[in-house]
Amino acid sequence: MMSDARLEVGDATYPCSILDMSVGGAAIMTPLALAPGSRAVLEIDGMGSFDVRVVRGLGIGLAVSFDVTPERANALGRELNPGPLPGTN
């Protein structure tokens, strides 16, 4: 999964790409080095904005966790997994 996105840190916005994503967070490719615990806003094309917290650096980017309500997490889960796999129904 390689989606265009932007990471907003304070008043600055930086382009980034989504490498992997789940209901709980994402791995993003960015040249930014942010300390674990840093807060930011991740805006993903076609999916909207998410408040995030940096979990760790990845060498090529960052691992972040989403700070979302249970309802938003459920909606994100449905968007990431829209239906049963072929042949499983």
Phi, psi and omega in degrees: 000113178235099181246146175287142182204173176223143178248119180260120180235110185063233180266001183255148178236133183235135175291148176205174178230144177275120178271321182204151184209144175221181179298330184272341182173195184210156169256125182238142175267120180202148176282353180293142173244105179247145180289145173307138182095345178298145179255148179203178173240127179254119177252120184249126180306128178081356182235341179101195184255146179225132170287132183228160174232132179291129178266315180192164173277153182242006185087308177257003182173220186221150167258128180235151173251147179275141173252085185232159176288160176303323180296316180293322178297318178297318178296319179296319177300318178293324179290320180286332181230077189291344181185180181292153176291149178305134178084006181251004182265000000 
